[in-house]
Amino acid sequence: MLVTTTNTVEGKRVTKYLGLVTGEAIMGANLFKDLFAGIRDIVGGRSAAYERELRNAKDLAVQEMQEQAAALGGNAVIAVDLDYETVGANGSMLMVSASGTAVVIE
């Protein structure tokens, strides 16, 4: 299934708009990942553990959005927007939400 942030797909024509589709993923932060991320913050560098969690959350949210589009009969999702937030006590959880418009393209 084609997923794009643009409103159009070059060389394709939208023949039917099926509506808004969304996907969300909320991931809890692990105590050990927090500890090692804190150490990285002190000594510099990137936190690979957090980057992996962020990527996994994004993939899950987009997959859920695609499943909703397919259930509506769509073969693409256009105008996709990804949002990242921290939620929960002390921002202990990461939420990624994906939204877009399910369409049929030819």
VEXVEXVO-346805 format. One line per 2 residues: number of its first residue (from 1); their letters; for each residue y, z, x of N, C-alpha, C. Coordinates in steps of 0.001 Angstrom, whole numbers. Atoms other than C-alpha are relative to their C-alpha. Layout:
BEGIN
NUM = a = Y Z X Y Z X Y Z X; ...
//
This chain:
BEGIN
1 = ml = -1176 0 849 0 0 0 1234 0 891; -1245 85 -751 3416 -957 1310 915 1156 -403
3 = vt = -953 -1084 219 5834 1956 1692 1207 -305 875; -1196 342 -761 9413 1248 2701 1215 801 -477
5 = tt = -1234 -708 344 12771 2968 2802 1040 -943 -597; -959 971 531 14525 -236 1744 -212 -207 -1496
7 = nt = 89 267 1435 15241 -1287 -1851 -666 -1326 -320; 633 1299 179 13781 -4750 -1356 -1013 -203 1115
9 = ve = 981 354 -1019 10906 -6283 569 203 -1478 308; -294 1373 -383 11772 -9433 2484 -1195 -907 -278
11 = gk = 1038 970 307 9804 -12412 1207 -858 365 -1201; 761 -441 1177 8457 -10476 -1796 963 203 -1162
13 = rv = -803 -187 1201 9679 -10168 -5356 -565 1173 -786; 414 -1112 852 9563 -6964 -7389 -140 -555 -1416
15 = tk = 227 529 1349 7976 -7949 -10703 -17 1090 -1057; 41 -1094 959 7735 -4515 -12275 376 1302 697
17 = yl = -363 -1338 -467 9368 -1137 -11748 -787 1008 -829; 885 -937 697 6962 1689 -12599 543 1416 -77
19 = gl = -607 -1317 73 9146 4721 -11999 -85 798 1287; -79 -917 -1134 9738 7602 -9657 -1369 601 304
21 = vt = 1215 -688 -451 6825 8922 -7619 395 952 1123; -325 -1012 -1006 6847 12005 -5413 -1265 547 638
23 = ge = 1070 -724 -668 4691 13903 -2998 614 1155 756; -494 -1182 -710 5111 17353 -1526 -1128 610 822
25 = ai = 951 -740 -824 3411 19282 1227 718 1219 552; -559 -1235 -544 4078 22886 2148 -1028 573 971
27 = mg = 891 -480 -1052 2596 24153 5382 497 1351 492; -337 -1314 -539 2540 27751 6537 37 -46 1508
29 = an = -98 -82 -1453 3579 28542 10070 -951 1080 499; 977 -901 -588 894 30199 12163 689 925 1003
31 = lf = -601 -990 -896 1790 33375 14081 -65 -440 1461; 133 408 -1397 443 31992 17385 886 -1207 310
33 = kd = -887 1136 -204 2318 28715 16951 1439 490 118; -1349 -569 -74 5489 30761 16296 251 620 1368
35 = lf = -135 -657 -1288 4893 32777 19442 196 -1022 1115; -100 1003 -1057 4329 29734 21657 1258 -854 -144
37 = ag = -1241 745 215 7258 27870 20062 1176 810 518; -1058 -860 -509 9467 30868 20871 70 -28 1514
39 = ir = 44 82 -1471 8343 30753 24494 581 -1331 461; -539 1317 -353 9095 27033 24605 1518 -16 -145
41 = di = -1448 -38 204 12563 27710 23209 693 682 1177; -593 -744 -1111 13210 30153 26043 -27 -830 1279
43 = vg = 151 734 -1262 11896 27946 28871 335 -1480 -139; -333 1409 215 12804 24598 27316 -1240 -812 -330
45 = gr = 1105 879 339 10675 21740 26138 -184 -122 -1492; 277 264 1407 9249 20537 22872 -1201 809 -444
47 = sa = 1118 -743 559 6905 22414 20586 -976 -983 -643; 980 976 480 3920 20082 20198 -721 493 -1250
49 = ay = 700 -546 1167 2254 22425 17693 828 -207 -1265; -867 199 1162 5244 22295 15333 149 -1480 -325
51 = er = -112 1440 233 5613 18553 15795 -1234 -536 -713; 1254 404 657 1969 18100 14812 -17 431 -1461
53 = el = -42 -501 1375 2406 20271 11715 985 -802 -847; -1005 784 711 5525 18366 10731 -538 -1385 -340
55 = rn = 595 1326 216 3746 15025 11116 -1096 65 -1064; 1061 -160 999 748 16270 9105 579 194 -1396
57 = ak = -638 -243 1300 3006 17525 6303 604 -1287 -543; -581 1279 425 4841 14189 6195 -1087 -951 -479
59 = dl = 1101 883 379 1570 12251 6081 -591 396 -1352; 531 -473 1284 274 14414 3213 939 -319 -1159
61 = av = -972 273 1059 3472 14034 1193 35 -1489 -339; -18 1447 232 3511 10245 1633 -1295 -451 -666
63 = qe = 1287 345 614 -196 10005 777 -15 362 -1484; -53 -427 1395 350 11976 -2445 893 -940 -815
65 = mq = -905 922 661 3258 9699 -3341 -686 -1354 -238; 735 1260 137 1106 6604 -2729 -1074 92 -1088
67 = eq = 1030 -185 1021 -1676 8014 -4912 607 -48 -1400; -680 64 1295 786 8496 -7775 374 -1440 -338
69 = aa = -382 1395 225 2033 4923 -7354 -1217 -829 -392; 1227 742 317 -1517 3556 -7380 -487 335 -1408
71 = al = 426 -415 1340 -2320 5567 -10525 850 -672 -1086; -873 695 949 635 3851 -12227 -224 -1512 19
73 = gg = 266 1434 -115 -672 430 -11153 859 -704 1028; -876 591 -1008 1753 -105 -8287 -731 -410 1258
75 = na = 552 388 -1294 1069 -1837 -5008 1008 211 1134; -1008 -315 -1011 4216 -663 -3200 877 1142 -508
77 = vi = -1006 -1013 311 6743 2162 -3057 1232 -365 813; -1235 371 -676 10328 1246 -2273 1015 1142 -99
79 = av = -1093 -976 -3 13508 3246 -1580 -511 1417 276; 609 -1299 -322 11489 6079 -34 992 881 758
81 = dl = -829 -1010 -650 13342 9237 982 -893 1167 391; 742 -1167 -483 11837 12024 3088 981 1144 218
83 = dy = -824 -1190 -196 13285 15534 3000 -845 1094 639; 665 -1090 -714 12381 18454 5268 770 1286 -249
85 = et = -640 -1284 276 13090 22075 4364 -904 1129 495; 789 -1212 -221 12011 25550 5372 140 851 -1258
87 = vg = 20 -816 1213 11037 27824 2499 -752 1292 289; 720 -1260 -134 9645 31305 1994 823 1034 742
89 = an = -661 -1106 -688 10546 34612 3523 246 -375 1454; -380 297 -1386 12410 34053 6792 -299 -1441 392
91 = gs = 274 1400 -314 11769 30308 6534 -1359 -196 631; 1313 -1 -631 8113 30880 7328 -881 -1179 -395
93 = ml = 794 1152 418 6914 27720 5601 844 -1262 99; -652 1286 -121 7737 24072 6066 -368 -844 -1211
95 = mv = 260 880 1135 8114 21764 3070 517 -1390 321; -400 1393 -121 8195 17991 3260 -187 -621 -1365
97 = sa = 128 701 1273 8925 16001 136 327 -1470 216; -192 1441 -60 8686 12243 -253 222 -487 -1431
99 = sg = -227 571 1311 10105 10316 -3193 381 -1463 149; -306 1415 -21 10440 6663 -4026 -274 -597 -1358
101 = ta = 225 705 1234 10076 4044 -6733 -1273 -830 126; 1235 784 31 6621 2687 -7535 301 -1343 -643
103 = vv = -253 1344 496 6698 -1080 -8044 -1243 -862 175; 972 1064 -238 4521 -4151 -8310 775 -1127 674
105 = ie = -647 1100 -717 5450 -6818 -5771 -961 -1178 97; 785 1236 -198 4270 -10424 -5429 564 -763 1162
//
